[in-house]
């Protein structure tokens, strides 16, 4: 069994731009509450840097800054099922059309782009990781963070970000929800426990897997069965 304590967390979506709005939404989720076309302000970065970042990266970095604060450093785990796939599709279309590719666009399309931008912006030389594990990407990010805690890290920041698939992949979209991101700063403790349960199927949830993990982390759910793990929350 592994366990941790949640120090702080925050979340962002177009329809819920203020972290203070999320506890009520997570207690009674309504997918319509996430709709909108807003993007995070991300005032923590200079305008010239900020304008090059796509909405997915902006969402990931915004919740990371909100949660970790301006001075704290330490290991960070970014998790996303598809990552910057919209940017990758755009590059593939340009390549198919014989157009020259932008080196900057390519560098920002890789799966660890957000983690690299975050570490550079903060001048942080701590361990950074980028995780993709299908529908269980958020859970895998937490498990990666638990390994870092077990290795002696006093705190680890976990960031999860997901967005709809672009055309021509939209037919493979599982949940149809808009862009959303959350971050949680965790440390050793016994508030949330994970126990391996490989024979137990994932329990049905009204939320996609990334938001189901957030619901438990935020204290709006007491248990979760997902990705071969039994999660439980304790006072």
C-alpha positions in Angstrom: 0.0 0.0 0.0 1.2 3.5 -0.8 -0.2 6.8 0.6 0.2 10.5 0.5 -1.2 13.8 1.8 -2.5 16.6 -0.5 -0.9 19.9 0.5 -2.6 22.1 -2.2 -4.5 21.6 -5.4 -6.0 23.7 -8.1 -7.9 23.2 -11.4 -8.9 25.1 -14.5 -11.3 24.7 -17.4 -13.0 27.3 -19.7 -16.2 27.3 -17.7 -14.5 27.0 -14.3 -11.6 29.5 -14.5 -11.4 30.0 -10.7 -10.1 27.2 -8.6 -12.6 28.2 -5.9 -15.5 27.1 -8.2 -14.2 23.5 -8.5 -15.2 21.9 -5.1 -18.9 22.6 -5.8 -18.7 21.3 -9.4 -16.8 18.1 -8.3 -19.4 17.4 -5.7 -22.1 17.5 -8.4 -20.4 17.3 -11.8 -22.2 18.7 -14.8 -20.2 18.5 -18.1 -21.9 21.6 -19.3 -20.2 23.6 -16.6 -16.8 23.1 -18.3 -17.8 24.7 -21.6 -16.4 27.9 -22.9 -13.7 29.3 -25.1 -11.5 31.1 -22.5 -7.8 30.4 -22.1 -5.8 30.9 -18.9 -4.2 34.3 -18.4 -0.8 32.7 -17.4 0.5 36.1 -16.2 3.4 34.3 -14.6 5.2 34.2 -18.0 6.4 37.1 -20.2 4.0 37.9 -23.1 6.5 36.9 -25.7 6.8 33.4 -24.2 3.1 33.1 -23.4 1.9 33.8 -26.9 3.9 30.8 -28.4 2.1 28.3 -26.1 -1.1 26.6 -27.2 -4.1 26.5 -24.9 -3.2 23.0 -23.6 0.2 24.1 -22.5 -1.2 27.3 -21.0 -3.7 25.3 -18.9 -1.0 22.9 -17.6 1.4 25.7 -16.7 -1.4 27.8 -15.1 -2.4 25.2 -12.6 1.2 24.3 -11.9 2.0 27.9 -11.0 -1.2 28.3 -8.9 -0.4 25.1 -6.9 3.3 25.2 -6.4 3.7 28.9 -5.9 6.5 31.2 -7.0 9.4 30.0 -4.8 9.0 26.3 -4.0 11.0 23.8 -6.1 11.0 20.1 -6.4 10.1 17.2 -8.6 7.2 17.6 -11.1 5.2 15.0 -13.0 3.1 16.1 -16.0 0.6 13.6 -17.3 -1.6 13.7 -20.4 -3.1 11.1 -22.6 -2.6 12.9 -25.9 -0.4 15.8 -25.1 0.0 18.5 -27.7 -1.7 16.4 -30.4 -3.4 19.4 -32.1 0.0 21.0 -32.7 1.3 17.6 -34.0 -1.6 17.3 -36.4 -0.9 20.8 -37.7 2.7 19.9 -38.4 1.7 16.7 -40.2 -0.6 18.7 -42.4 2.1 21.2 -43.2 4.5 18.3 -44.0 1.9 16.6 -46.3 1.5 19.9 -48.1 5.2 20.4 -48.7 5.3 23.4 -46.4 8.4 24.2 -44.3 8.1 23.3 -40.6 8.7 25.6 -37.7 11.4 24.4 -35.3 9.7 26.2 -32.5 6.3 24.5 -33.3 8.1 21.1 -33.4 9.8 21.7 -30.1 6.5 22.6 -28.5 4.7 19.5 -29.9 6.7 16.9 -27.9 5.1 15.3 -24.8 7.5 16.9 -22.3 7.1 20.5 -23.8 5.1 21.8 -20.8 7.5 20.4 -18.3 10.4 21.9 -20.1 8.8 25.3 -20.3 7.9 25.2 -16.6 11.4 24.3 -15.5 13.0 26.9 -17.7 10.5 29.6 -16.5 11.3 28.8 -12.9 15.0 28.1 -13.3 14.3 24.8 -11.5 16.8 21.9 -11.9 14.8 19.4 -10.0 13.5 16.1 -11.6 10.8 16.6 -14.2 8.9 13.8 -15.9 6.1 13.5 -18.6 3.8 10.5 -18.4 1.3 9.1 -20.9 -0.6 6.0 -20.0 -3.9 6.0 -22.0 -7.0 6.6 -20.1 -5.1 6.1 -16.8 -2.6 8.9 -17.4 -3.6 10.9 -14.4 -3.4 7.9 -12.1 0.0 7.0 -13.7 1.2 10.5 -12.9 0.2 10.1 -9.2 2.0 6.7 -9.1 5.1 8.2 -10.6 5.0 10.9 -7.9 4.6 8.2 -5.2 7.8 6.6 -6.5 9.6 10.0 -6.1 8.3 10.4 -2.6 9.5 6.9 -1.7 12.9 7.9 -3.1 13.1 10.8 -0.6 11.5 13.8 -2.3 9.7 15.8 0.4 7.0 17.0 -2.0 6.0 16.3 -5.7 3.8 18.4 -7.9 1.5 16.3 -10.2 -0.1 18.0 -13.2 -2.8 16.5 -15.4 -4.0 18.1 -18.6 -6.4 16.8 -21.2 -8.2 18.2 -24.3 -10.5 17.0 -27.1 -8.9 15.3 -30.0 -8.6 17.3 -33.2 -9.8 16.2 -36.6 -9.2 13.7 -38.1 -8.9 11.8 -34.8 -12.1 13.1 -33.2 -13.9 9.8 -33.9 -11.6 8.2 -31.3 -12.6 10.7 -28.6 -13.8 8.9 -25.5 -15.4 11.7 -23.3 -16.0 14.7 -25.5 -15.2 17.1 -22.7 -13.3 20.4 -23.3 -9.8 21.3 -22.2 -9.2 21.0 -18.5 -6.2 20.8 -16.2 -5.5 20.2 -12.5 -2.4 20.1 -10.3 -1.8 18.7 -6.8 1.2 19.2 -4.5 1.5 16.0 -2.5 3.8 14.8 0.3 4.2 11.7 2.5 1.1 11.1 4.6 -1.9 8.9 5.1 -4.7 11.0 3.7 -5.1 9.2 0.4 -4.2 5.5 0.1 -3.5 3.4 -3.0 -3.6 -0.4 -2.8 -2.9 -2.6 -5.8 -6.0 -4.4 -7.0 -5.2 -5.9 -10.4 -8.2 -8.2 -10.5 -10.7 -5.5 -9.7 -12.2 -3.8 -12.8 -12.4 0.0 -12.9 -15.6 1.2 -11.3 -18.1 3.1 -13.6 -17.8 6.8 -13.2 -19.7 9.8 -14.5 -16.4 11.5 -15.0 -13.4 10.8 -17.2 -10.5 9.1 -15.4 -8.5 12.3 -15.0 -11.4 14.2 -13.3 -12.3 11.1 -11.2 -8.8 11.2 -9.7 -9.2 14.9 -9.0 -12.5 14.3 -7.4 -10.9 12.0 -4.9 -7.8 14.3 -4.4 -10.1 17.3 -3.7 -12.0 15.3 -1.1 -15.2 15.2 -3.1 -15.2 11.4 -3.3 -14.1 8.8 -0.7 -13.1 5.9 -3.0 -12.1 5.0 -6.6 -11.2 1.8 -8.4 -9.1 2.6 -11.5 -6.1 1.3 -13.5 -5.5 -1.7 -11.2 -5.6 0.4 -8.0 -8.0 0.9 -5.2 -8.0 4.5 -4.0 -9.4 5.6 -0.6 -9.5 8.9 1.2 -9.2 9.3 5.0 -9.7 12.3 7.2 
